[in-house]
Amino acid sequence: MLEHCGHARYVWNLAVEQNAHWKPGRKPAPGFAEQCRQLTEARAECAWLRGGSIIVQQQALKDFAQAMANFFGKTHRKPTWRKRGQGEGFRVVAVKPGDVRRVSRNVGEVKVPKVGWVRFRWSRAVGDVKSYRVTCDAAGRWHVSFAVIPEPIPAPGTGEVVGVDRGVAVSAALSTGELLNVPTLREAERKRLLRLQRKLAKAKRGSNRRGKVKATIAKLKARETDRRKDWVEKTSTDLARGFDVIAVEDLKIANMTRSAKGAVEAPGKNVRQKAGLNRGILAGGWGQLVTRLEQKAPGRVQKINPRYTSQTCNTCKHTARESRESQALFLCVACGHRANADVNAAKNIRDTAAGHAVAARGGSGLPEPANREPQRDLLLLVG
């Protein structure tokens, strides 16, 4: 399977190199069909490549073609080089009904080309499988994922709307008053990670000692990643089951987590502080939570403009920056309303989504102004 990963990475990097040679005035890079013909010629000349699976190598080209389509569609970034040990994996298609079987309650087997039957832990139900992907993470753990579209979670039908405010100190604050936090590494684990990182900095590059330290660090970070994914799955499922509409802020996370180091001519300011903020945002799983909500509750997730949601009083609707006294406290300077700042913002997000729902049913979603009719008459006279 490591050879399959190497073949897929090699073919992918060749496709990246072909696209890197393109310049204005030159012919476009070859497409998927032409690359498959070139792959056939390369397999005839290279015994190492010929010893692998044609399905794995062709699907690497197919994945690259899809990545370029996503890039031109402005939904993803441009595909880049793949490095050994990072993002290792391959995809297999045209799976036959007998290629996946269940051995016992918690154990299954999948037939991998050129490898044979490989056992895996049967963690969830598997339906009609057409393709699957095998991956190896930085901690050396192998995973298999089957391409099956799950059924969406049905709405409870209560008509309730919940607002979700995502933050760094509090991962997700709900308009119901709940404060949810992503579980991270414990204090002892953080200290151990710091010691290992110092040990890694002193190790010689390419040495066996450095490789062992990197593997230990990867296992610790994988533990943190698993906890975050588990929290995202459980939280998104609870929200999809408990509310008809889930309102979140429409945040541009990629722009928010962009580095502030700048360039040599114009170096950035507060680079270390911005880097710490970026790590906090990414550790909170902001994007993962919304992605899983949209997948589990399609059509029931509303993205709200985040402007002034944290500075507006939910009681009197007065907007003032001074009302946000601290990270956790909101004290309105107009009416004296006192509340948790994140919960107050979540309630503003909920009310905005509820107003959009009223407008969608035929209303305006906003209170009727007292001078509506005179304005209409004035427009008629001028017209």
Contacts in CASP RR format, 6 or more apart in sequence:
PFRMAT RR
TARGET T0000
AUTHOR 0000-0000-0000
METHOD contacts of the structure
MODEL  1
MLEHCGHARYVWNLAVEQNAHWKPGRKPAPGFAEQCRQLTEARAECAWLR
GGSIIVQQQALKDFAQAMANFFGKTHRKPTWRKRGQGEGFRVVAVKPGDV
RRVSRNVGEVKVPKVGWVRFRWSRAVGDVKSYRVTCDAAGRWHVSFAVIP
EPIPAPGTGEVVGVDRGVAVSAALSTGELLNVPTLREAERKRLLRLQRKL
AKAKRGSNRRGKVKATIAKLKARETDRRKDWVEKTSTDLARGFDVIAVED
LKIANMTRSAKGAVEAPGKNVRQKAGLNRGILAGGWGQLVTRLEQKAPGR
VQKINPRYTSQTCNTCKHTARESRESQALFLCVACGHRANADVNAAKNIR
DTAAGHAVAARGGSGLPEPANREPQRDLLLLVG
1 90 0 8 1.000
1 112 0 8 1.000
1 115 0 8 1.000
1 118 0 8 1.000
1 134 0 8 1.000
1 136 0 8 1.000
1 142 0 8 1.000
2 88 0 8 1.000
2 136 0 8 1.000
3 52 0 8 1.000
3 114 0 8 1.000
4 52 0 8 1.000
4 53 0 8 1.000
4 56 0 8 1.000
4 89 0 8 1.000
4 90 0 8 1.000
4 112 0 8 1.000
4 113 0 8 1.000
4 114 0 8 1.000
4 115 0 8 1.000
4 134 0 8 1.000
5 88 0 8 1.000
5 89 0 8 1.000
5 90 0 8 1.000
5 136 0 8 1.000
6 84 0 8 1.000
6 88 0 8 1.000
7 49 0 8 1.000
7 52 0 8 1.000
7 53 0 8 1.000
7 56 0 8 1.000
7 57 0 8 1.000
7 60 0 8 1.000
7 90 0 8 1.000
8 56 0 8 1.000
8 57 0 8 1.000
8 59 0 8 1.000
8 60 0 8 1.000
8 89 0 8 1.000
8 90 0 8 1.000
8 91 0 8 1.000
9 60 0 8 1.000
9 82 0 8 1.000
9 84 0 8 1.000
9 88 0 8 1.000
10 49 0 8 1.000
11 39 0 8 1.000
11 57 0 8 1.000
11 60 0 8 1.000
11 61 0 8 1.000
12 60 0 8 1.000
12 61 0 8 1.000
12 63 0 8 1.000
12 64 0 8 1.000
12 79 0 8 1.000
12 82 0 8 1.000
13 81 0 8 1.000
13 82 0 8 1.000
15 35 0 8 1.000
15 60 0 8 1.000
15 61 0 8 1.000
15 64 0 8 1.000
16 64 0 8 1.000
16 79 0 8 1.000
16 80 0 8 1.000
16 81 0 8 1.000
18 29 0 8 1.000
18 30 0 8 1.000
18 35 0 8 1.000
19 29 0 8 1.000
19 68 0 8 1.000
21 29 0 8 1.000
22 28 0 8 1.000
22 29 0 8 1.000
30 38 0 8 1.000
31 65 0 8 1.000
32 61 0 8 1.000
32 62 0 8 1.000
32 65 0 8 1.000
35 61 0 8 1.000
36 58 0 8 1.000
36 61 0 8 1.000
39 54 0 8 1.000
39 57 0 8 1.000
39 58 0 8 1.000
39 61 0 8 1.000
42 49 0 8 1.000
43 49 0 8 1.000
43 50 0 8 1.000
43 54 0 8 1.000
43 57 0 8 1.000
44 50 0 8 1.000
49 57 0 8 1.000
51 114 0 8 1.000
52 114 0 8 1.000
53 92 0 8 1.000
53 113 0 8 1.000
53 114 0 8 1.000
55 92 0 8 1.000
55 93 0 8 1.000
55 94 0 8 1.000
55 113 0 8 1.000
56 90 0 8 1.000
56 91 0 8 1.000
56 92 0 8 1.000
56 113 0 8 1.000
59 90 0 8 1.000
59 91 0 8 1.000
59 92 0 8 1.000
59 93 0 8 1.000
60 90 0 8 1.000
60 91 0 8 1.000
62 91 0 8 1.000
63 91 0 8 1.000
64 79 0 8 1.000
67 76 0 8 1.000
67 79 0 8 1.000
68 78 0 8 1.000
68 79 0 8 1.000
70 76 0 8 1.000
71 77 0 8 1.000
71 78 0 8 1.000
71 79 0 8 1.000
85 136 0 8 1.000
85 138 0 8 1.000
86 138 0 8 1.000
87 135 0 8 1.000
87 136 0 8 1.000
87 137 0 8 1.000
87 138 0 8 1.000
88 135 0 8 1.000
88 136 0 8 1.000
88 137 0 8 1.000
89 133 0 8 1.000
89 134 0 8 1.000
89 135 0 8 1.000
89 136 0 8 1.000
90 133 0 8 1.000
90 134 0 8 1.000
91 131 0 8 1.000
91 132 0 8 1.000
91 133 0 8 1.000
91 134 0 8 1.000
92 112 0 8 1.000
92 113 0 8 1.000
92 131 0 8 1.000
92 132 0 8 1.000
92 133 0 8 1.000
92 134 0 8 1.000
93 130 0 8 1.000
93 131 0 8 1.000
94 130 0 8 1.000
94 131 0 8 1.000
95 129 0 8 1.000
95 130 0 8 1.000
95 131 0 8 1.000
95 132 0 8 1.000
98 111 0 8 1.000
99 110 0 8 1.000
99 111 0 8 1.000
99 129 0 8 1.000
100 108 0 8 1.000
100 109 0 8 1.000
100 110 0 8 1.000
100 111 0 8 1.000
100 126 0 8 1.000
100 129 0 8 1.000
100 132 0 8 1.000
100 146 0 8 1.000
101 108 0 8 1.000
101 109 0 8 1.000
102 108 0 8 1.000
102 109 0 8 1.000
102 122 0 8 1.000
103 109 0 8 1.000
103 119 0 8 1.000
105 122 0 8 1.000
106 121 0 8 1.000
106 122 0 8 1.000
106 123 0 8 1.000
107 119 0 8 1.000
107 120 0 8 1.000
107 121 0 8 1.000
107 122 0 8 1.000
108 119 0 8 1.000
108 120 0 8 1.000
108 121 0 8 1.000
108 122 0 8 1.000
109 117 0 8 1.000
109 118 0 8 1.000
109 119 0 8 1.000
109 120 0 8 1.000
110 117 0 8 1.000
110 118 0 8 1.000
110 120 0 8 1.000
110 132 0 8 1.000
110 144 0 8 1.000
111 117 0 8 1.000
111 118 0 8 1.000
112 118 0 8 1.000
112 134 0 8 1.000
118 144 0 8 1.000
120 142 0 8 1.000
120 144 0 8 1.000
126 146 0 8 1.000
126 148 0 8 1.000
127 146 0 8 1.000
127 148 0 8 1.000
128 148 0 8 1.000
129 146 0 8 1.000
129 147 0 8 1.000
129 148 0 8 1.000
130 147 0 8 1.000
131 146 0 8 1.000
131 147 0 8 1.000
132 144 0 8 1.000
132 145 0 8 1.000
132 146 0 8 1.000
132 147 0 8 1.000
133 144 0 8 1.000
133 145 0 8 1.000
133 147 0 8 1.000
134 142 0 8 1.000
134 143 0 8 1.000
134 144 0 8 1.000
135 142 0 8 1.000
135 143 0 8 1.000
135 144 0 8 1.000
135 145 0 8 1.000
136 142 0 8 1.000
136 143 0 8 1.000
137 143 0 8 1.000
137 218 0 8 1.000
137 222 0 8 1.000
138 218 0 8 1.000
138 221 0 8 1.000
138 222 0 8 1.000
139 215 0 8 1.000
139 218 0 8 1.000
139 219 0 8 1.000
139 221 0 8 1.000
139 222 0 8 1.000
140 215 0 8 1.000
140 218 0 8 1.000
141 222 0 8 1.000
152 240 0 8 1.000
152 295 0 8 1.000
152 296 0 8 1.000
152 297 0 8 1.000
152 298 0 8 1.000
153 237 0 8 1.000
153 240 0 8 1.000
153 241 0 8 1.000
153 296 0 8 1.000
153 297 0 8 1.000
155 240 0 8 1.000
155 244 0 8 1.000
155 297 0 8 1.000
155 300 0 8 1.000
156 241 0 8 1.000
156 242 0 8 1.000
156 243 0 8 1.000
156 244 0 8 1.000
157 244 0 8 1.000
158 242 0 8 1.000
158 243 0 8 1.000
158 244 0 8 1.000
159 243 0 8 1.000
159 244 0 8 1.000
159 245 0 8 1.000
160 242 0 8 1.000
160 243 0 8 1.000
160 244 0 8 1.000
160 245 0 8 1.000
161 175 0 8 1.000
161 243 0 8 1.000
161 244 0 8 1.000
161 245 0 8 1.000
161 246 0 8 1.000
161 247 0 8 1.000
161 350 0 8 1.000
161 353 0 8 1.000
161 354 0 8 1.000
161 357 0 8 1.000
162 174 0 8 1.000
162 175 0 8 1.000
162 176 0 8 1.000
162 239 0 8 1.000
162 242 0 8 1.000
162 243 0 8 1.000
162 245 0 8 1.000
162 246 0 8 1.000
162 247 0 8 1.000
162 346 0 8 1.000
162 350 0 8 1.000
163 174 0 8 1.000
163 175 0 8 1.000
163 246 0 8 1.000
163 247 0 8 1.000
163 248 0 8 1.000
163 346 0 8 1.000
163 347 0 8 1.000
163 349 0 8 1.000
163 350 0 8 1.000
163 353 0 8 1.000
164 172 0 8 1.000
164 173 0 8 1.000
164 174 0 8 1.000
164 175 0 8 1.000
164 239 0 8 1.000
164 246 0 8 1.000
164 247 0 8 1.000
164 248 0 8 1.000
164 249 0 8 1.000
164 289 0 8 1.000
164 346 0 8 1.000
164 349 0 8 1.000
165 172 0 8 1.000
165 173 0 8 1.000
165 249 0 8 1.000
165 309 0 8 1.000
165 310 0 8 1.000
165 342 0 8 1.000
165 343 0 8 1.000
165 345 0 8 1.000
165 346 0 8 1.000
165 349 0 8 1.000
166 172 0 8 1.000
166 173 0 8 1.000
166 248 0 8 1.000
166 249 0 8 1.000
166 251 0 8 1.000
166 284 0 8 1.000
166 286 0 8 1.000
166 289 0 8 1.000
167 173 0 8 1.000
167 281 0 8 1.000
167 284 0 8 1.000
167 286 0 8 1.000
167 342 0 8 1.000
168 277 0 8 1.000
168 280 0 8 1.000
168 281 0 8 1.000
168 284 0 8 1.000
169 327 0 8 1.000
169 328 0 8 1.000
169 342 0 8 1.000
170 179 0 8 1.000
170 180 0 8 1.000
170 181 0 8 1.000
170 342 0 8 1.000
171 180 0 8 1.000
171 181 0 8 1.000
171 182 0 8 1.000
171 231 0 8 1.000
171 284 0 8 1.000
171 285 0 8 1.000
172 179 0 8 1.000
172 180 0 8 1.000
172 181 0 8 1.000
172 235 0 8 1.000
172 289 0 8 1.000
173 179 0 8 1.000
173 180 0 8 1.000
173 340 0 8 1.000
173 342 0 8 1.000
173 343 0 8 1.000
173 345 0 8 1.000
173 346 0 8 1.000
174 180 0 8 1.000
174 343 0 8 1.000
174 346 0 8 1.000
175 343 0 8 1.000
175 346 0 8 1.000
175 347 0 8 1.000
175 349 0 8 1.000
175 350 0 8 1.000
177 340 0 8 1.000
177 343 0 8 1.000
177 346 0 8 1.000
179 340 0 8 1.000
179 342 0 8 1.000
179 343 0 8 1.000
180 231 0 8 1.000
180 235 0 8 1.000
182 227 0 8 1.000
182 228 0 8 1.000
182 231 0 8 1.000
182 232 0 8 1.000
182 283 0 8 1.000
182 284 0 8 1.000
182 285 0 8 1.000
183 227 0 8 1.000
183 228 0 8 1.000
183 230 0 8 1.000
183 231 0 8 1.000
184 224 0 8 1.000
184 227 0 8 1.000
184 228 0 8 1.000
184 283 0 8 1.000
185 193 0 8 1.000
185 220 0 8 1.000
185 223 0 8 1.000
185 224 0 8 1.000
189 220 0 8 1.000
189 223 0 8 1.000
192 220 0 8 1.000
193 217 0 8 1.000
193 220 0 8 1.000
193 221 0 8 1.000
196 213 0 8 1.000
196 216 0 8 1.000
196 217 0 8 1.000
196 220 0 8 1.000
197 217 0 8 1.000
199 213 0 8 1.000
200 210 0 8 1.000
200 213 0 8 1.000
200 214 0 8 1.000
200 217 0 8 1.000
203 209 0 8 1.000
203 210 0 8 1.000
203 211 0 8 1.000
203 213 0 8 1.000
204 210 0 8 1.000
224 283 0 8 1.000
228 283 0 8 1.000
228 284 0 8 1.000
228 285 0 8 1.000
228 288 0 8 1.000
229 288 0 8 1.000
232 285 0 8 1.000
232 288 0 8 1.000
232 289 0 8 1.000
232 292 0 8 1.000
233 292 0 8 1.000
235 289 0 8 1.000
236 289 0 8 1.000
236 292 0 8 1.000
236 293 0 8 1.000
236 296 0 8 1.000
237 296 0 8 1.000
239 246 0 8 1.000
239 293 0 8 1.000
239 297 0 8 1.000
240 246 0 8 1.000
240 293 0 8 1.000
240 296 0 8 1.000
240 297 0 8 1.000
240 300 0 8 1.000
243 300 0 8 1.000
244 300 0 8 1.000
245 300 0 8 1.000
245 301 0 8 1.000
245 302 0 8 1.000
245 353 0 8 1.000
245 354 0 8 1.000
245 357 0 8 1.000
246 293 0 8 1.000
246 297 0 8 1.000
246 300 0 8 1.000
246 301 0 8 1.000
246 302 0 8 1.000
247 301 0 8 1.000
247 302 0 8 1.000
247 303 0 8 1.000
247 304 0 8 1.000
247 349 0 8 1.000
247 350 0 8 1.000
247 352 0 8 1.000
247 353 0 8 1.000
248 289 0 8 1.000
248 290 0 8 1.000
248 293 0 8 1.000
248 301 0 8 1.000
248 302 0 8 1.000
248 303 0 8 1.000
248 304 0 8 1.000
248 349 0 8 1.000
249 303 0 8 1.000
249 304 0 8 1.000
249 305 0 8 1.000
249 306 0 8 1.000
249 309 0 8 1.000
249 349 0 8 1.000
250 303 0 8 1.000
250 304 0 8 1.000
250 305 0 8 1.000
250 306 0 8 1.000
251 286 0 8 1.000
251 306 0 8 1.000
253 281 0 8 1.000
253 286 0 8 1.000
253 287 0 8 1.000
256 278 0 8 1.000
256 281 0 8 1.000
257 278 0 8 1.000
257 281 0 8 1.000
257 282 0 8 1.000
258 278 0 8 1.000
259 271 0 8 1.000
259 274 0 8 1.000
259 275 0 8 1.000
259 278 0 8 1.000
260 268 0 8 1.000
260 269 0 8 1.000
260 270 0 8 1.000
260 271 0 8 1.000
260 274 0 8 1.000
260 275 0 8 1.000
261 267 0 8 1.000
261 268 0 8 1.000
261 271 0 8 1.000
262 268 0 8 1.000
290 301 0 8 1.000
290 303 0 8 1.000
293 301 0 8 1.000
294 301 0 8 1.000
302 353 0 8 1.000
302 356 0 8 1.000
304 349 0 8 1.000
304 352 0 8 1.000
304 353 0 8 1.000
304 356 0 8 1.000
305 352 0 8 1.000
308 319 0 8 1.000
309 345 0 8 1.000
309 348 0 8 1.000
309 349 0 8 1.000
309 352 0 8 1.000
310 324 0 8 1.000
310 341 0 8 1.000
310 344 0 8 1.000
310 345 0 8 1.000
310 348 0 8 1.000
311 319 0 8 1.000
311 320 0 8 1.000
311 321 0 8 1.000
311 323 0 8 1.000
311 324 0 8 1.000
312 318 0 8 1.000
312 319 0 8 1.000
312 348 0 8 1.000
313 319 0 8 1.000
313 323 0 8 1.000
313 330 0 8 1.000
313 332 0 8 1.000
313 334 0 8 1.000
313 335 0 8 1.000
313 337 0 8 1.000
313 344 0 8 1.000
314 337 0 8 1.000
314 339 0 8 1.000
314 344 0 8 1.000
314 347 0 8 1.000
314 348 0 8 1.000
314 351 0 8 1.000
315 332 0 8 1.000
315 335 0 8 1.000
315 337 0 8 1.000
316 332 0 8 1.000
316 334 0 8 1.000
316 335 0 8 1.000
316 337 0 8 1.000
318 332 0 8 1.000
318 333 0 8 1.000
318 334 0 8 1.000
318 335 0 8 1.000
320 332 0 8 1.000
320 333 0 8 1.000
320 334 0 8 1.000
322 333 0 8 1.000
323 330 0 8 1.000
323 331 0 8 1.000
323 332 0 8 1.000
323 333 0 8 1.000
323 334 0 8 1.000
324 330 0 8 1.000
324 341 0 8 1.000
325 331 0 8 1.000
326 341 0 8 1.000
327 341 0 8 1.000
328 340 0 8 1.000
328 341 0 8 1.000
328 342 0 8 1.000
329 338 0 8 1.000
329 340 0 8 1.000
329 341 0 8 1.000
330 337 0 8 1.000
330 338 0 8 1.000
330 339 0 8 1.000
330 340 0 8 1.000
330 341 0 8 1.000
330 344 0 8 1.000
331 337 0 8 1.000
331 338 0 8 1.000
332 338 0 8 1.000
355 365 0 8 1.000
355 366 0 8 1.000
356 365 0 8 1.000
358 364 0 8 1.000
358 365 0 8 1.000
359 365 0 8 1.000
359 366 0 8 1.000
END
